[in-house]
Amino acid sequence: MHLAAHFPGVNNTTVWAAPRSGSQIDFSSFEHLARTAERGRFDFFFLAEGLRLREHNGRIHDLDVLGRPESLTVLAALAAVTDRIGLAATVNATFNEPYELARRLATLDHLSEGRAAWNVVTSFDAFTGENFRRGGYLDRADRYTRAAEFVATARELWDTWAPDGTPRPFAHRGQHFAIEGEFTVPRSPQAHPVVIQAGDSPDGREFAASTADIVFTRHGTLESGRAFYADVKARLAKYGREPDQLKIMPGVTFVLGDSDAEAQERAAEIRRRQVSPQNALLALEQVWGRDLSAYDPDGPLPDIDPDPGSSLVQGRVRHGDPLAVAARWRALSEEKGLSIRQTVIETTGRQSFIGSPRTVAEQLTEFVAADAADGFILVPHLTPGGLDDFVDRVVPLLQERGVFRSEYGGPTLRSHLGLAEPVWKG
């Protein structure tokens, strides 16, 4: 089993008002969570990143982080206070350039002695793009073709230095990039940083199968996880890859208690705090694309249809067809007699593993044994101490079962993941 730690922050996973909730910005918060994950022998520590403060009805979104530092800079600092855990940054392939980003990632790999990873994401919206280029956006159809060429170009650059330390010039000509020159950073300790991908569309799945080392997925239930796992793994053969060359790791939450009943009670309270009445309406407006502030969060869902072309919410991804999502939410609400807030609570949470430490260890083991995942990216609901109990109480049980390491087996992130070093293509 592979485990990673996601630094929480945006959206309604984090319980901001909890007494134990700390800073989302201070370096001490990043250090605490990363060192806790390393104490638990996790594979890697994972930072998300947003490129523009999101807006809701023209105002900064309440669930965004003001002042979040740039990810690669934070990870470079963490390389100095950790020894073995991998360090993964989300960096956008739409609004960066291969030469510059390849240098930054290779530099992190050197500073960390082979622990760097890159979560490749894309963007097509003009709202985010206004921060970067005239015209503001990339056509939706081009975002994965650009990302695929971006990753391939970065790998060409990393391969311009031979294993014996000899540099060679590069020249790349493609649809999106035409660059040439000399790469300034020698071949890094794991040759190429590990590549993570987080898309779920058909194009995203194909991109993952052709390019990625890890897939960060939203499929957290056993049934959907098994279907996603089988689909993506089946795509690998056409690219000459074996199933174990791509690790599938859903992002999940967890709640622990001394008993299963206590954990369920705690989980219900956490979800109520994550989805306040105000946050329930914000979540509803993200789907409907309409101002719903006049609706009662404890009342029924709106009887009006969503506006698919709405710009009410800026900088947030609208998952799926709004009309289809609204239909599913209405059906669930009617079937169970749920209010707006109750519907949002039931439909917007990530898969949670809830129970005593032993129960959670059993659940995690079952998922991996059933080919629903190769491991998990844990998203705690508190910063920075939300991982402490899991490392202290669940990890020892996984180690006793023999499904998780007791010590790191090698120095690099690739060694943690069981991934071979890329063959130098010369």
FENJOMO-V341137 format. One record per residue. N is the residue number from 1. RES is the residue in one small letter. OMEGA is omega as a letter, one per 40 degrees, with the letter a starting at -180 (999 if undefined). Layout:
{{N:RES:OMEGA} {N:RES:OMEGA}}
//
This chain:
{{1:m:i} {2:h:i} {3:l:i} {4:a:a} {5:a:i} {6:h:i} {7:f:a} {8:p:i} {9:g:a} {10:v:a} {11:n:a} {12:n:i} {13:t:a} {14:t:i} {15:v:a} {16:w:a} {17:a:a} {18:a:a} {19:p:a} {20:r:a} {21:s:a} {22:g:a} {23:s:i} {24:q:a} {25:i:a} {26:d:i} {27:f:a} {28:s:i} {29:s:i} {30:f:a} {31:e:a} {32:h:a} {33:l:a} {34:a:a} {35:r:i} {36:t:i} {37:a:i} {38:e:i} {39:r:i} {40:g:i} {41:r:i} {42:f:i} {43:d:a} {44:f:i} {45:f:a} {46:f:i} {47:l:i} {48:a:i} {49:e:i} {50:g:a} {51:l:i} {52:r:i} {53:l:a} {54:r:a} {55:e:i} {56:h:a} {57:n:i} {58:g:a} {59:r:i} {60:i:a} {61:h:a} {62:d:a} {63:l:i} {64:d:a} {65:v:i} {66:l:i} {67:g:i} {68:r:a} {69:p:i} {70:e:a} {71:s:a} {72:l:i} {73:t:i} {74:v:a} {75:l:i} {76:a:i} {77:a:i} {78:l:i} {79:a:a} {80:a:a} {81:v:i} {82:t:a} {83:d:a} {84:r:a} {85:i:i} {86:g:a} {87:l:a} {88:a:i} {89:a:i} {90:t:i} {91:v:a} {92:n:i} {93:a:i} {94:t:a} {95:f:i} {96:n:i} {97:e:a} {98:p:a} {99:y:a} {100:e:a} {101:l:i} {102:a:i} {103:r:a} {104:r:i} {105:l:i} {106:a:i} {107:t:i} {108:l:i} {109:d:i} {110:h:a} {111:l:a} {112:s:a} {113:e:i} {114:g:a} {115:r:a} {116:a:i} {117:a:a} {118:w:i} {119:n:a} {120:v:i} {121:v:a} {122:t:i} {123:s:i} {124:f:a} {125:d:a} {126:a:i} {127:f:i} {128:t:a} {129:g:i} {130:e:i} {131:n:a} {132:f:a} {133:r:i} {134:r:a} {135:g:i} {136:g:a} {137:y:i} {138:l:i} {139:d:a} {140:r:a} {141:a:a} {142:d:a} {143:r:i} {144:y:i} {145:t:i} {146:r:a} {147:a:a} {148:a:i} {149:e:i} {150:f:a} {151:v:i} {152:a:i} {153:t:i} {154:a:i} {155:r:i} {156:e:a} {157:l:i} {158:w:a} {159:d:i} {160:t:i} {161:w:i} {162:a:i} {163:p:i} {164:d:i} {165:g:a} {166:t:i} {167:p:i} {168:r:i} {169:p:i} {170:f:i} {171:a:i} {172:h:i} {173:r:a} {174:g:a} {175:q:a} {176:h:a} {177:f:i} {178:a:a} {179:i:i} {180:e:a} {181:g:i} {182:e:a} {183:f:a} {184:t:a} {185:v:a} {186:p:i} {187:r:a} {188:s:a} {189:p:i} {190:q:i} {191:a:i} {192:h:i} {193:p:i} {194:v:a} {195:v:i} {196:i:i} {197:q:a} {198:a:i} {199:g:a} {200:d:i} {201:s:i} {202:p:i} {203:d:i} {204:g:i} {205:r:i} {206:e:i} {207:f:i} {208:a:a} {209:a:a} {210:s:a} {211:t:a} {212:a:i} {213:d:a} {214:i:i} {215:v:i} {216:f:a} {217:t:i} {218:r:a} {219:h:a} {220:g:i} {221:t:a} {222:l:a} {223:e:a} {224:s:i} {225:g:i} {226:r:i} {227:a:i} {228:f:a} {229:y:a} {230:a:a} {231:d:a} {232:v:i} {233:k:a} {234:a:a} {235:r:a} {236:l:a} {237:a:a} {238:k:i} {239:y:i} {240:g:a} {241:r:i} {242:e:a} {243:p:a} {244:d:i} {245:q:i} {246:l:a} {247:k:a} {248:i:a} {249:m:i} {250:p:i} {251:g:a} {252:v:i} {253:t:i} {254:f:i} {255:v:a} {256:l:i} {257:g:i} {258:d:i} {259:s:i} {260:d:a} {261:a:i} {262:e:i} {263:a:i} {264:q:i} {265:e:i} {266:r:a} {267:a:i} {268:a:i} {269:e:i} {270:i:i} {271:r:i} {272:r:i} {273:r:i} {274:q:a} {275:v:i} {276:s:i} {277:p:i} {278:q:a} {279:n:i} {280:a:i} {281:l:i} {282:l:i} {283:a:i} {284:l:i} {285:e:i} {286:q:i} {287:v:a} {288:w:a} {289:g:a} {290:r:i} {291:d:a} {292:l:a} {293:s:a} {294:a:a} {295:y:i} {296:d:i} {297:p:i} {298:d:i} {299:g:a} {300:p:i} {301:l:i} {302:p:i} {303:d:i} {304:i:a} {305:d:i} {306:p:i} {307:d:a} {308:p:a} {309:g:a} {310:s:i} {311:s:i} {312:l:a} {313:v:a} {314:q:i} {315:g:i} {316:r:i} {317:v:i} {318:r:a} {319:h:i} {320:g:i} {321:d:a} {322:p:i} {323:l:i} {324:a:i} {325:v:i} {326:a:i} {327:a:i} {328:r:a} {329:w:i} {330:r:a} {331:a:i} {332:l:a} {333:s:a} {334:e:a} {335:e:a} {336:k:a} {337:g:a} {338:l:i} {339:s:i} {340:i:a} {341:r:a} {342:q:i} {343:t:i} {344:v:i} {345:i:a} {346:e:a} {347:t:a} {348:t:a} {349:g:i} {350:r:i} {351:q:i} {352:s:i} {353:f:a} {354:i:i} {355:g:i} {356:s:i} {357:p:a} {358:r:i} {359:t:a} {360:v:i} {361:a:i} {362:e:a} {363:q:i} {364:l:a} {365:t:i} {366:e:a} {367:f:a} {368:v:i} {369:a:a} {370:a:a} {371:d:i} {372:a:a} {373:a:i} {374:d:a} {375:g:a} {376:f:i} {377:i:a} {378:l:i} {379:v:a} {380:p:a} {381:h:i} {382:l:i} {383:t:e} {384:p:a} {385:g:a} {386:g:a} {387:l:a} {388:d:a} {389:d:i} {390:f:a} {391:v:a} {392:d:a} {393:r:a} {394:v:a} {395:v:i} {396:p:i} {397:l:i} {398:l:i} {399:q:i} {400:e:i} {401:r:a} {402:g:a} {403:v:i} {404:f:a} {405:r:i} {406:s:i} {407:e:i} {408:y:a} {409:g:a} {410:g:a} {411:p:a} {412:t:i} {413:l:i} {414:r:i} {415:s:i} {416:h:a} {417:l:a} {418:g:i} {419:l:i} {420:a:i} {421:e:i} {422:p:i} {423:v:i} {424:w:a} {425:k:i} {426:g:999}}
//
